[in-house]
Amino acid sequence: MRRAAALLLLVLTTACSSNPYLEQSLKPAAQRHENKEWFEKEWGKPSGSSPRFWGGEEWTYYRIAGGTERFLGGINPHDCEIKLYFDKHGQLDDYSYSGC
């Protein structure tokens, strides 16, 4: 049941996503259940982390994903928030992102 709910959440997250480049990176990592050490090596240290209620950890990365031009010059950056959810064993369980 729990696995089906996680799969449904992953499908909904994937269906609602709008960043194919980020999906190309995150989806295979989720399928391989990459661990925290792999993400730290490939992506660097997270911007923040917090414990999950049922064990494990949530990592948050913030990236600048483009921007819009200001009226009088300059750019307003678009912030991309990427959340990685790790299980008790330190393996990627799920992910989400917004503003990307």
Rosetta blueprint (number, residue, H / E / L):
1 M L
2 R H
3 R H
4 A H
5 A H
6 A H
7 L H
8 L H
9 L H
10 L H
11 V H
12 L H
13 T H
14 T H
15 A H
16 C H
17 S L
18 S L
19 N L
20 P H
21 Y H
22 L H
23 E H
24 Q H
25 S H
26 L H
27 K H
28 P H
29 A H
30 A H
31 Q H
32 R L
33 H L
34 E L
35 N E
36 K H
37 E H
38 W H
39 F H
40 E H
41 K H
42 E H
43 W H
44 G L
45 K L
46 P L
47 S L
48 G E
49 S E
50 S E
51 P E
52 R L
53 F L
54 W L
55 G L
56 G L
57 E E
58 E E
59 W E
60 T E
61 Y E
62 Y E
63 R E
64 I E
65 A E
66 G E
67 G E
68 T E
69 E E
70 R L
71 F L
72 L L
73 G L
74 G L
75 I E
76 N E
77 P E
78 H E
79 D E
80 C E
81 E E
82 I E
83 K E
84 L E
85 Y E
86 F E
87 D L
88 K L
89 H L
90 G L
91 Q E
92 L E
93 D E
94 D E
95 Y E
96 S E
97 Y E
98 S E
99 G L
100 C L
